[in-house]
Amino acid sequence: MVQICRVAEYGTLSSGIVDVAGDPLCLALETATATASVALLRGEVVLETRSSPDGQHHSETLLPMIDALLASGGHRLDDVELFAVSIGPGAFTSLRIGLATLKGLAFGSHRPAVAVSTLAALALTAYRALPAPAGGLLIPLLDARRGEVYAAAYSEADLAADLGALKPRLAESVYGADELARALPEGGCLVGEGAEVVAPALVRPETGEWRAWAEAPQTPDAVAVGLLGLAAAHTGAARPAADLVPRYVRRAEAEVTRTAERLEPF
């Protein structure tokens, strides 16, 4: 549940943190995977959403989707009071397109923005699609290549509570199947496009500790990004859009060579 307190306005604090209040009109962008999506929300109410077919370049589809999204409800870009965007992990180029687009839209408007974990958005997308709560952990997974996945773990109970206080039960990072098994001996429900990478090594019907939900959404959606962004904004997480940076988790090869570190600091 997103808990929103009603106050009349927002402003920029001396620290650069933006104080957001009320139920702002939020434009959310999700571009971390092959399926881009955008959503317009006010509080918990989803006003409109759009997504692009797999395989289409985000650089070609994102702005037209946003134009159609706003026009469908009679809104203009000037009406948007808060931006939310998933910042990774995900495809490097796709993340940069999403962030660059958001910064361009927010430029000069002084509207605040919130960065949202792509894995948290995937977990919430899957949770909202559950036919019935099963309890335990949801493990959102994105393919990191080389037989590894970007992964975290979220409690279903936490996803059902105040999203502004949502914390992962397993820190997001790059994991192999063996590393996940060691980190989460209790197992959990694997969701997302990365599940097929590790499920063969983890899922054993005779034990039931690990299970793969094949019908779960494979990618995060912008509605989840917006809900998480709105909740985070009311905990002081909103920033000027220019301050947001992508969260790649795994460094590019050139960075690995330069720093001798495979993963970004968290």
Secondary structure, 3 states (H helix, E strand, C coil): CCCCCCCCCCEECCCCCEECCCCCEEEEEECCCCCCEEEEEECCEEEEEEECCCCCCHHHHHHHHHHHHHHHCCCCHHHCCEEEEECCCCCHHHHHHHHHHHHHHHCCCCCEEEEECHHHHHHHHHHHHCCCCCCCEEEEEEEEECCEEEEEEEEHHHHHCCHHHCCCCEEEEEECHHHHHHHCCCCEEEECCCHHHHHHHHCCCCCCCEEECCCCCCCCCHHHHHHHHHHHHCCCCCEEHHHCCCCCCECCHHHHHHHCCCECCC
